[in-house]
Amino acid sequence: MADVRRVIIVGGGPAGMVAGLLFARAGVPVTILEKHADFLRDFRGDTVHPSTLELFNEIGLLEELLKEPHAAIDTMTLDLLGGQYTIATMKHLPVAARFVAMMPQWDLLDFIAGQGKRYPTFDLRMSTEATGLTSDAAGRVSGVTLATGETLPARLVIAADGRRSVLRDAAELPREDLGAPMDVLWFRVPVPAGMDMSEVALGTIDKGGMVVAIPRGDYWQCAQIIEKGGFAPIEARGIAAFRDRIVEIAPGLAAGIDAIQSFDDVKLLSVALDRLTRWSRPGLLAIGDAAHAMSPVGGVGINLAVQDAVAAANMLAAPLAANADPDPLLATVQARRWTPTTRMQAIQRFAHQRVIEPMLRGEITRVPFAVRLLDAIPLLRRIPGRILGLGFGRQHVQSPLAKEFS
């Protein structure tokens, strides 16, 4: 009989890697399958929020994590119609790191991989693509199939393979599409010598356009928000017109914008906002974007995914370490994470309807009252700061540390 793995996690993103680390430190043999050879993808989110940083603090890894390259942002400002407004602060949060760490996701994932490899129960396999599921005679998910044709049996399969999850489709889990009015164009703009990165706001909104500029040391990782399906006409107008439009919205990028030579330097991210109405079936659990794709609004996607991973480990690690049947507990992970997820998605839908759609139609001609109010009354900035920084239903690491690792 083939060796049956205790847990196979498909997808080496934040949800899959954090879940793998927590299961491994609890003594559960876990295999993580990542289809790419490395973690280098520019479209990955960079915002590691205080809720996620605190989880690393709880397992004694925060100090080491913060040695990775990052920028710390504790106050959120927005350039809107030519004025700058302060709309959120995280300086008051009851956690060790009261800021968002703007950290390239490949550095975060490499860090987690390095920590996981300290445990003999952690098995990370790069360049290993899962393409489907296997089931037993009773219809219970019993493992995964690989692109090579090989099958890997497992007691539990965790689908953490992102918003285009192959496994959730194979498992026929029901999905609700909430709709998203925009897509995102990703590109890099180098920082000119002698220029302070803070001269370019993290977010800039002008009439009919929005640009986000994430600081990454010697360049900005930029995102232009465009109308859903609107890339073709932008491409047809040519790269010079694209560069001019970016500088029109965010003039601080002018000195480096010529680095964008062609649309080969611009990547399209199709934005989705959806959720599974059922996250599991016997033998399989979906978490992170595979369970609920988030909009880029607020940069909360990584952090909700990591919270899912912690909830899954909290509920399943001890039973799996004892080789118990995980199936009766799978629905409890969704029950724990359902309200935090739907609340955050409701906020994102509100932002889509009240900010993004009017902006894309060119209808934002004056600064909204809520923005002016937050800018005028510093105490009120704590409310959005807490929602963005800690989210809803924050998890704490309760999965055990195996005796042999303590």
N, C-alpha and C positions, 0 to 999 in steps of 0.2 A: 504493500500500500504506500502511495506517495506521502511524503512528509507533509502533514497538515500544519500550516502556520497558525498561530493563535490569532493574529490580526494582520491583515494586509490593508494598507492605506494607499489609495491611488491618488497621486497628486502631491507634488512637493512644494506647494505654496504655503502661506502662513498657517492655515488651518491644519493641513496635513503634517507639516513639520513640527508644530507645537504639540499636536496630538501624539505624534510618534515619540517625541522627547518625553512627554509625561507618562505614556504607557511604558516606555523602556525603563524609566527610573523607578516605576512601580514593580518592575520585574516581569513585565509581560513581553514575551518575544513579539516584536513588531517588524514588519517589512514595509518600507515606503518605496513606491514605484514612481519615478519621475521620468517622463518621456524625453525631456531634453538632456543634453550633455552637461549643461551648467544652468545657473540661475539668471543669466544675463538677459533681461528683457526690459527695454526702456519704458514700456507701457505699464510696468508694475507700479503700484502705489508706493509712496514714500513716507506716508504720515503714520508714525507709530505714536499713538496717543497715550496719555497718562494711564488709562486703564490697562493697556498692554504692558507698559513699562512696569507697573506695579506688580503684575503677575511674575515678571522676571525677578523683581525684588523679593517676592514671596519664596522663590526657590533659590535665592542667593546669587543670582546672575546679573543683577542690574549694573553693578559697578563694572563688570567685564564687558557687558553689552555696550555701555556708553563710551568705551574706548574705541569703538568703531566710528568711522567718519560720520558726523551728523551735525546739523544745525538745530539749536534749541529755540523754539518759538513759544512764548507764554502769553502773548497778546496778539489778537487777530485784528489787522487793519485792512481796510478796503479802499482802494481808489475808485471813486464813483463820480462820474460826470465832472471830472477835474478837481474834486476835493478829496481829502483823505479823512476817513472816519474809523474810529476805534469801536469795534462791535462786540468783542469778547475778551475775557481774561481768564487764565487758569491759575493765577498766582495763589489763589485761596484754597485749592483742592486738597483734600486730606490724604495725600499720597506722597511718596518719597520724591518723585520726579514730577514737578508741576509744570510740565511743558510738553509740547509735541516735538518729538525727535524726527526731524526731516532726514531720514536715513535711507539711502538706496536699498531697495528691497533685496537685491542680491547679497548685500553685506549682512542684512538681517538673517537671511536664509542660510548663508554660509556659516554664520555664527551658531545658529541652532544646530546645523549639521555637525559642527565641530564639538559642541557640547554633547550631542546625542551619541557620538562615537566613543565617548568615555564609557558607555554602558555596553556590555556584550550582547544585550537583548535588542540593540538598535541596529537595524540592517537597512541602509539606504542604497537603492539601486538606481543610478542614473542611466539615461539612454535606454530605459525600459518602459515601453508603452503598453498599457492595458487597453484592449479593444473591446472587451465584452465580459460577460459573466457566465459562470457555470452553475448549474443547479442540480440538486439530487432528485431522487424519484418522487419526493413529496413536494417538489417545487421550491424548496428552500435554497437560497443562494449559498453555494459551497466553495466559491473561489472565483478567479479571474482567468481570462484568456489573454495572451500577449500577442503582439504583432508578429512575433516569430512563429506563432502556432502553438507554443508551449502553454500548458495550463498550470496554475498555481492554486492548490486547495488552501482554504482558510476557514477558521472557526467563525470569523467576522470579517467582512469587507467594509471599509469606510470609504465612501466616495467623496473625495476632496479635490476633484478634478475640474473645478471652476465652472464658470457660467455657461460653457458649452459642454457640460458634462456628458461623456459617453455612457457612463455607468447609470446615471439616473434615467437616461432614455432606455437603456437596456433593461432596467428594472421596472420600467413603465410606471414610474411615480408621477402622480398628477401635478401639473404645474399651472399656476395662475399668472398670466402676463399682465402687469400693472401699467405697462407702457412707459416710454421715455421719449421726450420731444427733441432730444439732441444726440449728437455724436461728438467725439473729441478728436482733434488733430494734435499729435505729439511731435515735438521737434526740439532740437538743442540749439541754444544760442550761447556762444562763448562770452565770458566776462572779459572786457578789455582790461589791459594792464592798468593798475592804479585806480580802478573803479570799485566802489563799495557796493556789494551785492544788495544791501538794504535800500539802495536808491531805486530799485524796482520793487514795487509792491507784490506781495504774494498773489493778490487778486486785483484785477483792474476791470471795471465795467464802464463802457462808454455807450453812447446811443448805438444800438444794433450790434454790440460786440463785447466779448469777454475773453480775457487772457489770464491764465494762471502761470506764474513763474516760480518754480521750485528751486531753491538754491542748492547746488551740488558742488560747491568748492570753486572750480574754475569754469563752470558753465551753469546756465539755467536749464532745467528740464521744463519745457513750456507746453501748455495745453491751450488750444483755442476751442471754445465751445461753439459748435455750428449746429444748424438745423438738421434734424434726423434726415439722412439720405442726401445731405447737401454738399457732399464732397465733389461730385462730378462737375457742377458748374464752377466751383472754386478752381479746380484743376484746369478747366477749359479756359479760364481767364489768364492762366499762366503764373509762373513762380514769382515774377516781378510784382504783379498785382497782389499776390499773397503776402509777400514781404512788406509791401507798402501798407496793407491793411493791418498787419500786426503792429507796425510802428505807429500807425494812426491811433490804435487802441492803447498801446503801451510804449510811449516814446523812449523810455529808458533802455529799450532793447535795440535802438537804432544802430549803435556802434558795432554790434556783433551780428546783425541780422543777415549780412551778406554771406555768412557761413552756410546758409541754406541755399545750396546751388541748384537743386531741382526737387521735384516731388519725391524722389528717392530718399530724401532726407526727412520726409514727413510721413508719419504712420497714422493710419486711421484706426481708432478704437470705436467700435459700435457699442453704444451704451444700452444696457438692458436693466430693467427693474422688474423682477419677478420673484416668485417664491413657490416652493412645493407646498401643497396642502397636506401632504403626507411625506415625511422625511425618511421613512424606513419600511422595510419588509423583512421577513425572517432571513437573517444572515447578512443584512446590509443596512447601513446607516449613511445618510448624506449630511454633510456639514459644509459651512462656509458658502462660497458662491454657488456650489452645486445645489445647495438647499435654498438659497435666496441671493440672487444677484442684486447688488446694490448700485445705485447711482454714484458718480463721483462727488456729488454734493456733500460737503463736510469732510470728505476724505476718511469716512468711517468704515469702509469695507474691510480693510485688514483687521480692524479691531473687533468687529462683530464676528468675523471668521475665527479669530483667536479665542473669543469668548465661547463660541460653539465647541472648539477643541477642548477647552478646559472643562466645560460641562460634561462632554462625552467621557473624558478621563475620570472626572469626579464620580460619575455614576457607573462606569464600566470597568475601570482598571482593577479594583479589588476583586470583583467576581471573576474577571478573566484571568487574573493571577492565580486564582483558586481553580481555574479550568471549569468554571460554572457556565451554564447556558446564558448567553447575553440577550437572547431574543426578548424575554419579558421586560427588559429594561430599555429597549431601544426607543420606544415611544415617549419615555420619560425625558429623554434628551430634548426632543421637540417641544414637549410640554414646558420644560424649563426655559427654552429659548424663544418660544413663539411670541410672547408679548413684547419683549425687548426688540425683536426683529420687526414686528408689524408697526410698533410705535415709531421706530426710526424710519421705516419706509414711508409712513404717513407724513413725517416731517419732510422727507425728500420730495414726495409728491406735491406737498404744499409749496415747496421752493420751486419746483418745476412750473407749477401753475401761476404762482405770484411773482416770480423773478425771472426764471429762464425763458419761458414762453414770451412774456412781454418784451424782454430784452432782445430776443431773436426777431421780434416783429418791429423793433425800433420804437417801442412805446414808452420806454423809460426816459422821461424828459425832466424829471425832478427827483430829488433824493427822497425815498420813502420815509414816512414819519417814524417808523420803528427804528430805522438806521439813525436818524437824527436824535431820537430819544436815547438810544444806547450810547451814542457818542457824547451826549450831554450829561448823562448820569452814570458815573463810573460803577456804582454799586450794581446797577442793572446788568452790567456786562458779565457778572458772575453766573447769570442764568444760562445764556448760550454757552459760556465757558464750561459749565458743569455738564451740560447735555453733550457737547462735542468731546469733552475730555474723558468723561466716565460713562456716558451712555445710560442705558436703562438695564436693570437687572444684572448689575456687575457681578461676575463670578470671582471666587477666590480658589486658589489651588488647594483642594482637599484630597486629591488622589495620593495614595501612600508612597513613601520612599521605601523601597525594598530593604530588608534588614542587611542584606549583603552589601548594599551601597551606602548605608548610613555610617 
